[in-house]
Amino acid sequence: MKKVLVISEKNEARSQMAEKWLNYYGKKHLKVWSAGLEKGIISVLAQKAWQKLLWTFQNTNRKL
């Protein structure tokens, strides 16, 4: 199993979405984490997009 770390500036949206997509579609082959270089606030637009995809932030831990 390959390990992947998706890094972004603040880990507010794209990196977390990439983490979820890669973990979902690559679950047999990949283990993925996301992290940010700075602490940020999760984007409202990302929250709305995630809700449309039936994902929640309950199990999402933002990391620095």
N, C-alpha and C positions, 0 to 999 in steps of 0.2 A: 504494500500500500504506500503510495506516494503522499508526502506531506507538503502542503502549500500554505504560505502566509501571504495574504493580500494586505498591503500597507498603503495607507493614504495619509493625507495631512491631518485630518481630524476624525476619521472613522465615523462620519456622520451619515453617509448614505450609500454611495457606490460600492465601497469596500465591503460593507455589511451585506449588501444585496448580492455582490459577487460571491461572498462566502456562502450565503444560503443557496444560491443557484448551483455552485460547484459541489457543495455537500449533497444537495438533492440529486443532481444528475450524475455525479461521480461517486456515489456512496459506496460502490463496490471497489473502487480503485483509488479514491482520494480521501484525505482527511484535511479539511481546510479551516483556517482561522483568519480573522481580520484584526488589524490593529491600526492605531493612528499615532502620528508623531506628537500631536498635541491633544489636549482634552477639548472636545467639542460637544455641541448639542445635536441630537438626532433631528434631521430635517423633517419638517411637517410634510413636505412633498413625498419624501421617502416613506413616511408612515402611511400616507394615503395609497401609495403604490403597493405597499406591502399588504394593506387591507384588501385591496382588489385581488391580490394573489393568495388571500387567506393566510398570510403569515402574521405573526404577532411579535411584539418585542418582549414578551414574557421571558423567553429563554435566551435573550440576547444580552450578552455582557460586553459593554464597550471597554476596550483595553487601550492602554497607552503604550 
